[in-house]
Amino acid sequence: MFLIRRLEEEAARGYAMGKIGGFLHLYIGQEAVGVGACAAMSKDDYVITTYRDHGLAIAKGMSARALMAELYGKKTGCSQGLGGSMHLFDAPNHMLGGYGIVGGHIPVAAGVAFANKYQGNDRVTLCFFGDGAVSIQGFHEGVSLAALWKLPIVFVCENNEYSMGTPLSRTLSVEDVSLKATGYGIPHARFFATDVLEVEQRLGAAIERARKESMPSLIEVRTYRFRGHSMSDPGKYRTAAELEEHKKRDPLLLARNKLEAGMPSDQIAEIEASVEKEVADAVDFAEKSPQPELSILESTTYAGPFAS
């Protein structure tokens, strides 16, 4: 969680300095969701998520170097600099991408789960999306098919309360997103992601249900982002007092407090120093890496060379 937080802070710094282009959606405040979920998964399980994808990519096993180089648009990035912040992809670690179209990846995730069931393996797909996606057609299509075909998938709504910048009370007639599962006859749950260990336990139960019973679930995890929707969003639709109140329940702070109760302070300091070294190395690696060559465009656009 600390590694994700520090990488995101350095990404924000790089963006402000003009070293990172395009859009940048930070995971600061939501780290417990991605870390807890990936801790409950097996290495062979799949993840598909939104464009707020940095934290999940790291939690699923992507290296800090590959992440930062991709943000910098460099050849050494996870997608050779062609995807950028919103489209991280790491096939070896079964991270099947961040997607820029709100809700558009949910039917894709159902397709991945269908493929796993068809092939007879025991892999589970976790599909992450925000509260802004649950009123979009793709959400209902994906959940409906998963329920009908009993696919091994867990739909995880990372409800950070504001979608892009509008409070839940103005976007949903019923704010309990998990209740939408009742319309499709699948299990559901709802909880706040302040404790990373609780996230692991609660999502772990849904993952095992998908693995053993091929039964999908809809889990609403209430969380909160401490930054705006993206770097271009000043977040003025919420008060400073509200933000400070949520920071008192920062899952990273609470996790550190738990560690302090049972781990020597020098070991915690050693972990933090190791993370700082890894982050500094990732930034240096990204800055020194080469730009992708123009020759990559054909091979990444077409399946093969043109016929003569």
C-alpha positions in Angstrom: 0.0 0.0 0.0 2.8 2.4 0.8 4.5 1.6 -2.5 1.4 2.5 -4.4 0.9 5.7 -2.4 4.5 6.9 -3.1 4.4 5.9 -6.8 1.1 7.9 -7.1 2.6 10.9 -5.4 5.7 10.8 -7.7 3.4 10.4 -10.7 1.5 13.6 -9.6 4.9 15.4 -9.3 5.9 14.1 -12.8 2.6 15.3 -14.3 3.0 18.7 -12.8 6.4 19.0 -14.3 5.2 18.1 -17.7 7.0 14.7 -17.8 3.7 12.7 -17.9 1.1 13.6 -20.5 -2.5 12.7 -21.2 -4.8 12.0 -18.3 -3.7 10.9 -14.8 -6.2 9.3 -12.4 -4.6 8.6 -9.0 -5.5 5.8 -6.6 -4.5 7.7 -3.5 -6.9 6.8 -0.7 -8.2 3.6 -2.4 -5.1 1.4 -1.9 -6.7 -1.0 0.5 -9.2 -2.2 -2.2 -6.6 -3.2 -4.7 -4.1 -4.6 -2.2 -6.7 -6.5 -0.2 -8.3 -8.0 -3.4 -5.0 -9.1 -4.9 -3.9 -10.7 -1.6 -7.1 -12.8 -1.8 -6.5 -13.9 -5.4 -4.3 -16.6 -6.8 -1.5 -15.7 -9.2 -3.5 -17.1 -12.1 -6.7 -15.1 -11.5 -7.5 -12.2 -13.8 -8.0 -8.5 -13.1 -9.8 -6.0 -15.4 -10.3 -2.5 -14.2 -11.0 1.1 -15.1 -8.6 3.9 -16.1 -7.7 4.4 -12.3 -5.5 1.4 -12.7 -2.1 2.1 -11.2 -2.7 0.6 -7.8 -4.2 -2.6 -9.1 -1.4 -3.1 -11.6 1.2 -2.8 -8.8 -0.8 -5.1 -6.5 -1.2 -7.7 -9.2 2.6 -7.8 -9.7 3.6 -5.1 -12.2 7.0 -3.7 -11.4 7.4 -0.1 -10.3 9.8 0.5 -13.3 7.3 -0.8 -15.9 4.5 1.3 -14.4 6.5 4.6 -14.2 8.1 4.1 -17.6 4.6 3.6 -19.1 3.4 6.8 -17.5 6.4 8.6 -19.0 5.5 7.1 -22.5 8.7 5.2 -22.7 9.7 2.1 -24.6 10.4 0.2 -21.4 6.9 0.7 -20.1 4.4 -2.2 -19.7 2.8 -1.3 -23.0 5.9 0.1 -24.6 4.8 3.6 -23.9 1.7 3.3 -26.2 -1.0 2.9 -23.5 -0.1 5.4 -20.9 -1.8 5.9 -17.5 -5.3 4.7 -18.6 -4.3 1.5 -20.4 -1.9 -0.4 -18.2 -1.6 -4.0 -19.4 0.5 -6.9 -18.0 -0.3 -10.3 -19.5 2.2 -12.3 -17.5 0.6 -11.2 -14.2 -2.9 -11.5 -15.7 -3.6 -7.8 -15.4 -5.8 -7.4 -18.5 -5.9 -3.7 -18.6 -7.3 -0.4 -17.6 -10.1 0.7 -19.8 -11.0 4.3 -20.7 -14.7 3.8 -21.6 -16.8 3.9 -18.4 -18.4 0.6 -17.9 -17.3 -0.7 -21.3 -14.9 -3.2 -19.8 -17.5 -5.0 -17.7 -18.9 -7.2 -20.5 -15.3 -7.9 -21.5 -14.6 -9.2 -18.0 -17.7 -11.5 -18.3 -16.1 -12.8 -21.6 -12.9 -13.6 -19.8 -14.8 -15.4 -17.1 -16.8 -17.3 -19.8 -13.5 -18.4 -21.4 -12.1 -19.7 -18.1 -15.3 -21.7 -17.5 -15.3 -23.0 -21.1 -11.7 -24.1 -20.7 -12.4 -25.9 -17.4 -9.7 -24.2 -15.3 -10.3 -22.8 -11.9 -9.4 -19.2 -12.6 -11.5 -16.3 -11.3 -11.9 -12.9 -12.9 -12.2 -9.8 -10.8 -13.8 -6.8 -12.5 -13.4 -3.4 -10.9 -15.4 -0.3 -11.7 -16.6 2.9 -10.1 -20.0 4.0 -8.9 -20.4 6.0 -12.1 -20.5 2.8 -14.1 -23.5 1.1 -12.4 -26.1 3.1 -14.4 -24.5 2.3 -17.7 -25.7 -0.4 -20.1 -22.4 -2.3 -20.0 -22.7 -3.0 -16.3 -26.2 -4.6 -16.6 -25.2 -6.6 -19.7 -22.1 -8.0 -18.0 -23.8 -8.8 -14.7 -26.8 -10.3 -16.4 -24.8 -12.7 -18.6 -22.6 -13.7 -15.7 -25.6 -14.5 -13.6 -27.3 -16.4 -16.4 -24.3 -18.5 -17.3 -23.0 -18.7 -13.7 -19.6 -17.4 -14.5 -16.6 -17.4 -12.1 -16.4 -13.6 -11.7 -16.5 -11.1 -8.9 -17.8 -7.6 -9.8 -16.2 -5.1 -7.4 -17.7 -1.6 -7.3 -15.1 0.8 -5.9 -17.6 3.4 -4.7 -15.6 6.5 -4.0 -18.8 8.5 -3.6 -18.4 11.1 -6.4 -18.1 9.3 -9.7 -16.3 12.1 -11.7 -17.5 14.9 -9.5 -21.2 14.4 -8.6 -22.3 13.1 -5.2 -24.2 9.8 -5.0 -27.4 11.6 -4.0 -27.6 13.2 -7.4 -26.8 10.2 -9.5 -28.4 7.1 -7.8 -32.0 6.8 -6.6 -30.8 4.0 -4.3 -27.3 4.6 -3.1 -26.7 0.9 -2.1 -25.1 -0.3 -5.3 -24.9 -3.9 -4.0 -28.7 -4.2 -4.1 -28.6 -4.2 -7.9 -27.4 -7.8 -7.5 -30.9 -8.9 -6.4 -32.3 -8.2 -9.8 -30.0 -10.9 -11.2 -30.2 -13.4 -8.4 -26.5 -13.3 -7.3 -24.9 -12.9 -3.9 -23.9 -9.4 -2.8 -22.2 -7.5 0.0 -21.3 -4.0 1.0 -18.6 -2.7 3.3 -16.2 0.2 3.9 -12.5 -0.3 2.9 -10.7 1.1 5.9 -9.0 -2.2 6.9 -7.0 -3.9 4.2 -7.3 -7.2 6.0 -11.1 -7.0 6.0 -11.0 -6.3 2.3 -8.9 -9.5 1.8 -11.3 -11.5 3.9 -14.6 -10.2 2.4 -13.5 -10.4 -1.2 -11.7 -13.7 -0.5 -15.1 -15.2 0.3 -16.6 -14.0 -3.0 -13.5 -15.3 -4.9 -13.8 -18.7 -3.4 -17.5 -18.9 -4.2 -16.7 -18.0 -7.8 -13.9 -20.6 -7.9 -15.8 -23.5 -6.2 -19.4 -22.9 -7.2 -18.9 -20.8 -10.4 -21.2 -18.2 -8.8 -20.7 -14.5 -9.6 -21.0 -11.8 -6.9 -21.5 -8.1 -6.7 -19.4 -6.5 -4.0 -19.7 -2.8 -3.2 -16.6 -1.5 -1.5 -17.0 2.0 -0.1 -13.8 3.9 -0.4 -12.7 7.5 -0.9 -10.2 9.2 -3.2 -8.1 12.0 -1.6 -7.4 13.7 -4.9 -9.7 14.9 -7.6 -11.1 12.7 -10.3 -8.0 13.4 -12.4 -5.1 15.8 -12.1 -7.2 18.4 -13.9 -9.9 18.3 -11.2 -9.5 20.6 -8.2 -12.2 18.7 -6.4 -14.1 21.8 -5.3 -17.4 19.9 -5.1 -16.5 18.7 -1.6 -15.4 20.7 1.5 -12.0 20.7 3.0 -13.6 19.5 6.3 -15.1 16.5 4.6 -11.7 15.6 3.1 -9.9 15.9 6.4 -12.5 13.8 8.1 -11.9 11.0 5.6 -8.1 11.3 6.0 -8.6 10.3 9.6 -9.7 6.9 8.3 -6.9 6.7 5.7 -6.4 2.9 5.3 -2.7 3.4 4.9 -2.5 5.2 8.2 -4.6 2.6 9.9 -2.5 -0.3 8.5 0.6 1.4 9.8 -0.9 1.8 13.2 -1.6 -1.9 13.3 1.9 -2.7 12.3 3.3 -0.5 15.0 1.3 -2.5 17.6 3.3 -5.7 16.7 6.4 -4.8 14.7 9.5 -3.1 15.8 9.8 0.5 14.6 13.2 -0.2 12.9 11.6 -2.8 10.8 8.8 -0.5 9.7 11.4 2.2 8.9 13.4 -0.4 6.9 10.2 -1.2 4.8 9.6 2.5 4.2 13.2 3.1 3.2 13.1 0.1 0.8 10.0 1.6 -0.8 11.5 5.0 -1.2 14.5 3.4 -2.9 12.3 1.5 -5.3 10.3 4.5 -6.2 13.4 6.7 -6.8 14.8 3.9 -9.0 11.5 3.7 -11.0 11.5 7.4 -11.6 15.1 7.4 -12.6 14.6 4.4 -14.9 11.6 6.2 -16.6 13.5 9.4 -17.2 16.5 7.6 -18.7 14.5 5.1 -20.8 14.3 5.7 -24.6 11.2 6.8 -26.5 9.4 4.2 -28.6 10.6 4.2 -32.2 8.2 4.9 -35.1 8.8 1.4 -36.5 6.6 0.0 -33.7 3.5 1.5 -35.1 2.9 -1.1 -37.8 3.4 -4.1 -35.6 1.1 -2.7 -32.9 -1.6 -1.6 -35.3 -1.8 -4.5 -37.8 -1.9 -8.3 -37.3 0.7 -8.7 -40.1 2.5 -6.9 -43.0 0.5 -5.8 -45.9 0.3 -8.2 -48.8 2.5 -7.1 -51.8 
